């Protein structure tokens, strides 16, 4: 068993993302804090993703389901069919293959925990 504190996890820069239409926040800046890194579990991968004000992931999909748990700030999660505002304590479940994006609102930062299966891939 491991017990850890999110505030103690080192932040790693993430590559940029393609802004969603209508986004005007400049460079998309995000960091990642590994909770369950690749190779730590045969079943899961889990990270905290921190979005600067207005930063998003850009449109993408995963070959597995994805779970997002908002831990700070406010943001949006959207598919091609719907968009929802999300805040601390909200949980989003995105099905495998569903094209979507998520990120901070224009006026605030956002952090969420993301859970996917080990070895899963995303497509942009």
N, C-alpha and C positions, 0 to 999 in steps of 0.2 A: 504494500500500500504506500501511496505517496500523498502527502498533504502539502499544498503550496499556497502562497499568497500571490494574487495577480500583481500587486504592486511591486513584488520582488522579481518578477520575470523580466528579463532583458527585452527591449524593443528592437526589432529588426526592420529596416526599411523594406517596403514592398515595391515592386515595379509599378509603373503608372498604369492607369486604366483609361479606356476611351470614354470621355464624358458622354452622358446621356443627352439626347436632344433638349435644348433649352437651358443646359447647364452653363453657367458663366463664372465659375469660381476660380479660373486660372488652372494651374497644374493640379492634378489629382494626387494628393499626398496621403498615404496610409502607412501604418506600421503594424507589425504582427508580434504577438507574444505567444510562444509555443507553450501550451498546456500539456498536450499529448503530441509530441513531434513524430514525424515519420520514423518508423522503426521501434517506437516505444510501446506500441500495441498491435496485435494482429488484427484488431477489429476496427479501431477508430483513429481519427485524426481530430485534434481539437486545438483551436487557437483563439486568442482574443485579437480582434482586428480593430484598430483605432483609426477613425476617419477625422481628418482635419475638417474645419468648418466648410460645408458644402461639398466635400469629396464623396465620390461614389465609386462603385466597382466597375461601372460600364456593363453593357448587356453581356450575359454569359449563361451557360448551363452546365450542369454537372451530370456525370454518369451514375450518380447515386443520389438519394435524398439528402437534403441539407437542412439542418436545424440552426436557427439563429436565436440567441437570447440576449436582449439588449441590457447592458450593464451600466451605461452612462449616456447622457444626452438624449437627443431626439433625432429621428431619421425617417427614411422612407424605404419601403420595400415594394417592388412592383413586378408584375408579369405583363405580358402583352394584353391581358384582359382586365387587370385591376391594379390599383395602387393603394397602399395603406400607410398612414403615419404610425410610427412605432416609437415607444419610449421605454424607460427603465422597467424591467419586469415583463415586457412583452416577448412572446415567443412566436417565431415564424417557422413554418414547415414548408419547404419547397420541394416538390416531387422531382425525382430523377428526370432529366431531359427537358424540364420546364425552363424556357428562356426567361431570365429575370435580371434585376439589378437591385442593389441596396446601398444605402449610404446616409451621410449626415444631411440634415436640412441646411439651407443656405445660411441660416443665422446661428448655427450651433454645431458643436462637434458631436460625435457619437462613437460609442464602443459597443461591440457585441461579441459574444462567444459564438464561434461557428463549429459545428460538429458534422463531419463527413466520415465515410468509411475509409479505412487504410488503403492506400494505393489508388484511390479514386482520382479521376481527372476532370478538369473543367475545360470548356471550349468557349472561346470569345468570338 
